[in-house]
Amino acid sequence: MPQPTSLNHPINQPLDTVARSPGFTTPIPTTHTTADVITKIETLLGRVLDDIANKNELCIDVVAESRSSSAIKFAQIILILQLSHDAHVANEILTKRHIYYQHQELFGTQRRADDLVDRLALTLGSSRDDLHIVAASKGLVAGALKVTLQDESIVDASVPETGVIIPPARTIQRLDTSTLRWVLVVEKDAVFRSLCSSRYWQTSLCGNGLLVTAKGYPDDLTCAFLRLLLDKDQRLPMMVLVDFDPDGVNIFRCYKYGSSRQNSLGATGVHWLGIKSRHILNLRGAASPRSQQNAMPSTAITSTNCADPVAYLTFRDRRLAKGTLGRLDTPGDDDPQAFELRKELQVMLMLGTKAEIEWLDEAGNLATWLDTEIAQFLHGNVVHP
């Protein structure tokens, strides 16, 4: 009777037994050397060739993958293994987007290619980076930072006005953070570009800084880059500016604690700068009829000439807020920043309102507001857990 070729997880156990995972809750394994990964791939492919020679049934058992047989699925797995092997030999980095677009007819969807790459990494007992396959970076960085890559080329984040694409962490050899005073992660690309155009990272009253954005929810490469910065200098203040809405709070939660799929990517050294309920309430107080009557022209964030910052929470917003409240119980009740996030979400639900970062510019001057808030954070005038 033909014997299937199977690969168990983790790889350091016997290869002739099969272990399955219910999902992506398995912690990311420790990084393996290029030689280790090449050996694993060649061992697996060698067994497949032996089965072909012996006319045995061909089977590669992948973690959390259905047991249904498919020649197309088998071909997809073999292709990814081959591309990973070739990337290691050539010392190159592939993106999941490249794999899909070069073989669209085979994979059908980008999601299918992404899913198989992640599952193969778990099956091999490695991280996805160990396969030399990364997600296409959507993150941007701008500021007083020079990045030396493994090939000795230098990425200068201070040169272009629109920022530079964040390189994969494993391609980075050195980070020069000697002139940095602070790091600000911005939720929105539009706000990031506005700050870049004014070179806020250079003109800030708080000294030279670094602006980072993942254009919404954080991707793995952006999180890994932030972790490198914190590993380089744990005293470097890292703040996050997001909308005052359930998505904004959830985005900060992902930066702080990591997403459910990649728990180890959470950067515990990041702190929430805003927008918070006190900013909304302060503006409302400044915009009262009495204060409007006595108000003088101002460019401060409490300017009374600003647009109404408040919008009402939608049904989706409320549902997301409640879901995030549940997930915030995971870090532990003794975590002061988790407590603050829960409190802000509860206030948000009670008020039934939200506000976007763009309101800060409409209310006066975003740079002025940032100078005040960052200075207070740096000097400890405001309690930031």
Residue pairs with C-beta under 8 A, 6 or more apart in sequence:
2 51
2 55
2 56
2 57
3 51
3 56
3 57
4 56
4 57
4 58
4 59
4 61
5 44
5 47
5 48
5 50
5 51
5 56
5 58
5 59
5 60
6 15
6 16
6 17
6 18
6 59
6 60
6 61
7 15
7 18
7 44
7 60
7 61
7 62
7 123
7 124
8 14
8 15
8 16
8 17
8 18
8 19
8 61
9 19
9 20
9 21
9 26
9 63
9 122
9 123
9 124
9 125
10 19
10 29
10 125
11 40
11 123
11 124
11 125
11 126
12 125
13 19
15 43
15 47
18 61
19 63
20 61
20 63
20 64
21 63
21 64
21 122
22 64
23 64
24 64
24 118
24 122
24 260
24 261
25 260
26 63
26 122
27 263
27 264
28 127
28 262
28 263
28 264
29 125
29 126
29 127
31 126
31 127
31 129
31 130
32 40
32 125
32 126
32 130
34 88
34 91
37 84
37 88
37 124
37 126
37 130
37 131
37 132
38 85
38 88
38 89
40 124
40 125
40 126
41 81
41 84
41 85
41 88
41 124
42 85
44 60
44 81
45 78
45 81
45 82
45 85
48 58
48 60
48 78
50 56
51 57
51 58
52 58
58 74
59 69
59 74
60 74
60 77
60 78
61 123
62 77
62 116
62 119
62 120
62 123
63 119
63 122
63 123
64 119
64 122
65 73
65 119
72 106
75 106
76 106
76 107
76 112
76 113
76 116
77 116
77 120
79 99
79 103
79 106
80 99
80 113
80 116
80 117
80 120
80 131
80 133
81 120
83 94
83 99
83 133
84 94
84 120
84 131
84 132
84 133
86 92
87 93
87 94
87 131
87 132
87 133
88 132
92 132
93 132
93 133
93 134
93 168
93 170
93 171
94 132
94 133
94 134
95 133
95 134
95 135
95 136
96 110
96 113
96 114
96 117
96 133
96 134
96 135
96 136
97 110
97 135
97 136
98 136
99 107
99 113
99 117
99 133
100 107
100 109
100 110
100 113
100 114
103 113
107 113
107 116
114 135
117 128
117 131
117 133
118 128
118 261
120 131
121 127
121 128
121 130
121 131
124 130
124 131
128 134
128 220
129 168
129 169
129 170
129 224
134 168
134 170
134 220
134 221
135 219
135 220
135 221
137 165
137 166
137 167
137 168
137 219
137 221
137 222
138 214
138 215
138 219
138 221
138 222
139 165
139 166
139 212
139 213
139 214
139 215
139 218
139 219
139 221
139 222
139 225
140 162
140 163
140 164
140 165
140 166
140 189
140 192
140 212
140 213
140 215
141 157
141 163
141 164
141 166
141 210
141 211
141 212
141 225
142 157
142 158
142 160
142 161
142 162
142 163
142 164
142 192
142 195
142 196
142 201
142 210
142 211
143 157
143 158
143 180
143 201
143 202
143 208
143 209
143 210
143 211
144 157
144 158
144 179
144 180
144 201
144 202
144 208
144 209
144 210
145 157
145 158
145 175
145 176
145 177
145 180
145 210
146 154
146 155
146 156
146 157
146 158
146 175
146 176
147 154
147 155
147 156
147 157
147 167
147 172
147 174
147 175
147 176
148 154
148 172
148 173
148 174
148 175
148 176
149 155
149 167
149 171
149 172
149 173
150 170
150 171
150 172
150 173
152 173
155 164
155 167
156 164
157 163
157 164
157 210
158 201
158 202
161 196
161 197
161 199
162 193
162 196
163 192
163 193
163 196
163 211
163 213
166 212
166 221
166 222
166 225
167 225
168 221
168 224
169 221
169 224
169 225
169 227
169 228
172 225
172 228
175 228
175 229
175 232
177 229
177 232
177 233
177 236
179 208
180 208
180 209
180 210
180 233
180 236
181 206
181 207
181 208
181 209
181 237
181 378
182 204
182 206
182 207
182 209
182 210
182 236
182 237
182 238
182 239
182 374
182 378
183 209
183 210
183 212
183 226
183 229
183 236
183 237
183 238
183 239
184 209
184 210
184 211
184 212
184 239
184 240
184 241
184 273
184 370
184 374
185 212
185 213
185 214
185 226
185 238
185 239
185 240
185 241
185 255
185 270
186 192
186 195
186 211
186 212
186 213
186 241
186 357
187 213
187 216
187 240
187 241
187 242
187 243
187 248
187 251
187 357
188 213
188 215
188 216
188 243
188 357
188 358
189 213
189 215
189 216
190 358
191 213
191 241
191 357
191 358
191 366
192 211
192 212
192 213
192 215
194 361
194 366
195 201
195 211
195 366
195 367
196 211
198 367
200 209
200 211
200 367
200 370
201 208
201 209
201 210
201 211
202 208
203 367
204 367
204 370
204 371
204 374
205 371
205 375
206 371
206 374
206 375
206 378
209 374
210 229
212 222
212 225
212 226
214 222
216 251
217 250
217 251
217 254
218 251
218 254
218 255
218 259
218 265
220 262
220 265
223 254
223 255
223 258
223 262
223 265
223 266
223 267
224 265
226 238
226 255
226 267
226 270
227 265
227 267
229 236
229 238
230 236
230 238
230 267
230 269
234 269
236 269
237 271
237 377
237 378
238 267
238 269
238 270
238 271
239 270
239 271
239 272
239 273
239 374
239 377
240 251
240 252
240 255
240 256
240 270
240 271
240 272
240 273
241 273
241 274
241 275
241 357
241 370
242 248
242 249
242 251
242 252
242 272
242 274
242 275
242 357
243 275
243 354
243 355
243 356
243 357
244 274
244 275
244 276
244 277
244 279
244 280
244 344
244 348
244 354
244 355
244 356
245 313
245 317
245 348
245 354
245 355
245 356
246 313
246 317
246 318
246 320
246 321
246 324
246 345
246 348
246 354
247 317
247 320
248 275
249 321
249 324
249 341
249 344
249 345
249 348
250 320
250 324
252 270
252 272
252 341
253 324
253 327
253 328
253 341
254 266
255 266
255 267
255 270
256 266
256 267
256 268
256 270
256 272
256 337
257 263
257 266
257 268
257 330
257 331
257 338
258 264
258 265
258 266
259 265
260 327
271 337
271 377
271 384
271 385
272 337
272 340
272 341
272 384
273 373
273 374
273 377
274 373
275 355
275 357
275 359
275 360
276 344
277 344
277 347
277 348
277 351
279 301
279 355
280 309
280 310
280 351
280 353
280 355
282 302
283 301
283 302
283 306
283 309
283 363
284 310
285 291
286 295
286 302
286 303
286 304
287 302
287 304
287 306
291 304
292 304
295 303
295 304
297 305
298 304
298 364
299 364
299 365
299 368
300 364
300 365
300 368
300 369
301 360
301 363
301 364
301 365
301 368
301 369
301 372
302 363
302 364
303 363
303 364
306 359
306 362
306 363
306 364
307 359
307 362
307 363
309 355
309 356
309 359
309 362
309 363
310 353
310 354
310 355
311 353
311 354
311 355
311 356
312 352
312 353
312 354
313 321
313 348
313 349
313 352
313 353
313 354
317 354
318 349
321 345
321 348
321 349
322 349
324 341
324 345
325 342
325 345
325 346
328 338
328 341
328 342
328 345
331 338
332 338
333 339
335 385
336 385
337 385
339 385
340 385
348 354
357 366
360 366
360 369
363 369
373 382
375 381
376 382
377 384
